[in-house]
Amino acid sequence: MKHYPLFLDLADQPVVVVGAGQVATRKIGTLRKAGARVTVISPIATPAIRRMKKITWLRRRYRTGDLRGARLVVAATDNLTVNERVCREAHRRRLLVNCVAPPAAGNFIVPSLARRGSLQIAISTGGANPALAKRMRQELEVFFRHRYPRHRGN
């Protein structure tokens, strides 16, 4: 087992997301649901990110030093060189960093997550087969739909 499963409390914790495309949009949504204080760094953003409330959007390119004070980092640009720079800074600062591409540059991966109320089931293939993890999540959500209502705990 290469990865240690973990659920992290990010309520009111500073998180930096570098990049603002479709992948970043999904990650930001999940981070916000967890209560994180999200700062997005990107000169452009998806319409969904532009409409988001309770995030800080720095409309510029990533600069060394941008991760200062962060608890967690997501490198989610479409530029491998930028993602690797973000990851190197995060590693120097001893931060948790998820790198969309190349995933090995980060020090954690984000599992597919099936949620029903307070029940959360994390599914991971260690990055080997994301489509399988997604399919398993969808099947679990159907399985738990009537057995565990959404309103419990959330």
QUIPE-V503446 format. One line per field, one symbol per residue. ss: DSSP state (H for helix, E for strand, - for the rest). Layout:
ss=???
//
This chain:
ss=-------------EEEEE---HHHHHHHHHHHH---EEEEE-----HHHHH---EEEE-------------EEEE----HHHHHHHHHHHHH---EEEE---HHH------EEEEE--EEEEE------HHHHHHHHHHHHHHH----------
//
